[in-house]
Amino acid sequence: MEKNLKCPKCGSTNIVPIVYGMPSYELLEKEGVREVLLGGCIVNDLSPIWHCKDCQNYWGNYSDHLENGRQELEKRHNK
């Protein structure tokens, strides 16, 4: 999880990532203890990627998350 990430609505750091796709047993266990939120199998560019457990806010979007991951991989590859 990103360091120092805060909810843009309430400022809480009590947040979890939203995970999409068919969950593994490990992910089901993590959801059971509220370490992740399962977002389902259908995802689009605007699907949120963060959830605040305090105020129930959802934010971020999946397409930005994918682009950031691509850029990070590109940086590692070009070193």
N, C-alpha and C positions, 0 to 999 in steps of 0.2 A: 504494500500500500504506500502511496505517496506520503512523504514526511510532511508534518505540520498541516495536513489538510483539514479545513474547517468547513462546516455547513455555511453556505452563503446567506441563509435565512436567519439562523439563530446563533451562529458562531461556535456551536458545539463541535468537539472533536470526537464525539461518540458516533462514529460513522462506520459504515461497512460498504464493501464493493458489491455491485449487483452483477451476478454471473449468469450468462445466457447459455443455452444449449442443454443437452441431455446431461443431468448431473450424475457424477460418480457417487459411490457410497461415501467417500471422504467428504464430498461437498454436501451431501445430505446430513452428515454428522455435524459439519460446520454450521449449516443453517439451523440445526437443532439447538445449538448453543449461541446462536445469533452472531456468528463471525462473518457470515455472508448473507445476502438476500438472493434467492433464486428468481431470475427474471423471466423464466419460461424459455420455450424453444424458438419463438418468433422474435427476431431482432431487426431493427431498421436503423438508418443513420441517426435518427433522433432519439433512440432508446437511451434512457438515463443510465449512468454507470456508478453513481454513488447514492446512498440512502442514509439519512440522518435518523438515528434511533430515538432521538429526543423529540424532534418536531415533525417527524415523518416526511420531511422534504426529500425530493428526488431531483438530481441535477447532473450536469455533464451530458455529453452525448457520445454515442458509440463510435461515430465516424472520426471524431477528434482523437479518441482513445486509440483507434487503429493507426491513424496517421502518426501520432506520437511514438507508438511502438515501432513503426516502419522507420522513422527517422533515427531512433535509438539503434536499431539493428544496422542501419547504414553507417552510422558513426563507428560502431565496433568493427565493421567489416573494412572500413577504409583506414584503420589505424596501421 
